[in-house]
Amino acid sequence: MLKDPFTELGLTEDQIEEIVKATGENANCDYGFTFSDLTQRIIPAIVLDAYPNTAITASRALEVVNTIKPTPPFKDKHE
């Protein structure tokens, strides 16, 4: 899901993998980003952060990802 957009923006596979790791379960969060988090929040936030005067870089993309919290899992009202 992230490979095509970020490859088009000039990031390498290794750089994309770092972003993928940052959006999954990790030490900062017990759950990862949802599909809509990735497509509607993460990618646009990275693009808008660079727009209009800066190129997208892997290091800055990771900084942006780390400022966004993933959508928490839905909980059943009966739990």
N, C-alpha and C positions, 0 to 999 in steps of 0.2 A: 504494500500500500504506500509506503514512503519511498521506495526505491525509484520509481519512475519520476515523480516530481523533483526529488532532490538530485537525481542523476542529471536531469535537464538543467538544473541550476548549477551544475559543475562540481557537486560533491562526489567523493570517491566512495566505493563500497564500504571501506573501513570506517569512513566518517559517518555514513548512513547507519552502519551497525551500532555505532556509539549512541546515535540519537534513538535508535530502536531500543537499546538497553535502557536508556533514560526514561522511555515511555512505558516500560513494563514494570512488573513488581520489582521493588528494590528496597534498599535500606530506609528510604524516605517514605515509603508507602507500601501497604500490604496488598494493593491492587493496582493494576495498570490502567492506562488510558483506554477509553472506549473508541469504537470506530468513529463515532461522531466527534469525540474529542480530537482525534487525529486529523480528520478531514475538515472540521468546522472551526477548530480552535488553534491547534498546533501549527499546521501549515500556514494558515492566514497570518497568525501572529509572527511567525518567522519572516514571511514575505513583507508584511507591513513594517516590521522593525527595520528592515534594510531600505525600504522605499522612501524617498526616490533617489537618494544620493549614495547609497552604500551597496556593495555586493554582499550577497549572502555567504557567510563563512560557517564552517562546521562549529568552530568554537563559540561564535555568537549564537548560532542556532541552539546549541546545548544550554547556553545561558538563558535563552528565552524559554526553552522547555522547562528548565528548573524553576522558573517563576510561576508556572501554571500548575494548579492542582487538578488531578484527574477527577472525573465525576465519580462519586461514591457508588458502590453497588446498591441496587434497590433492595429494600428490606420488606419482608412480608409483615403486614400489620399484626399478624397473629403470633409473631415470634416473641 
